[in-house]
Amino acid sequence: MEYLQNIDLSKIRSLCLQKKREFIFNYCLFEQLKDKQLKQKKSQTIDYEEDDDISKLEKFIKLLNSDNQKIFFNNFIYNNPESEWYLVYWSKNAYYKKLNYIVNLFIDFINQ
């Protein structure tokens, strides 16, 4: 949670969508790096068990339905270079409604 120590999450909710996306992308990157580092350290110990090591990011992703997971992964985990990848699945309007919903849901989730 070090990434969130100096950030007022209530103010993030009032930012524009692009700034929220930037924040979530950076948060996901930080969590992935932290998770990798933790797994490396634990793999070096003898009594390592993986079953209880679910990050907050993984918990959030598991809560999403398949459409929302696809949007979250393509925007924040894989960072899809194809800017209009979503048009294969949804209209631009439907995509941005879903994206806005996911972004706000994520901010609320990490704020808990």
N, C-alpha and C positions, 0 to 999 in steps of 0.2 A: 504494500500500500504506500510505499515511499513516494511513488509518482503523484499521489493525491494529497500529500501532506500540506503543500502550500497553495492548494487550489480550492476556491470557494465554489462548490458544486452547484449551489443555488443560483449563482451568476451565470453558469454555463448554460442553464436552461433558457436564458433570455438571449443567447447569442444567435446569430444567423445560422442557417443549416450548414453552410460551408465550414464555419468555425467549429461547430459541433462535430462535424465529420472529421475534421483535422484532429480535434481532441481525442475522439474515439480511436482513430487510426493510431495515434501515438500511444494511447493507453494499451491497445492490443499489442503493439510492437513491444512495449515495455513488459507486459505480462508474458509474452512468448519468450522473451530473453530471460526473464526471471525464472520461468518454469523450466527452461532448458538448464539453467545453472543449478537449480534445486535438484533436478533429476540426476545431473552429473554428480553432484555431491553425495546424494543418497545412494547412487549405484556403487559408490566406492565403499559403502558400509556393508557389513555382513548381513544385518537383519533388515534389509530394505524390503518394504512391502508397498506396492503401487496403489492398492485399492482405495486408500483414504486420501490420496493426493489429487483432488479435483480443484482446480483453480476457480476463482470467481468468474472468470471469462468462460470457462468450460461449462459451468453451471448455467450461466445466462444462455449460452448457445443451445443447451439441451432443452431449455424452456420454450424456444421458438419453434413454430411450425416449419414445414419444409420450405415454403416460399420465403418466409422471413429469414431462415437460415441461409438460403441462396443469396439473398440480398446482403446479409451481414458478411458472409464469407467473401463475396465478390468486391465489396467496398472496403472492408477493414482487415481482412486476413490475407487474401490473395492480392488485393489492390489491382484488380483487373485493368490492364492498360487499354482495353477496348471501351471507349467512353459510352457507347450506346449498346452494350451487351444485353441490357434488360429488355430491349424492344422485341427480342425473340419470344419473351414470356409475357410481357405486359405492355399496356400503352404507357406513354410518358407520364400522364397524369396519375394513373394507378400506381406506377412505380414510385413516384415522389410522395404519394400519400403513404405508401407502405414504408418508404425510407424514413420519412418524418416520424412515423409511429415508432419504428425500431430505434431510432436515435434517441427520442424522448424516453422510451422504455428503458434503454440502456443507462441513460443518465440517472433515471429514478432508481434503477437496480443497484448501481454502484454507490448511490447516495444512502442506501440503507445500512 
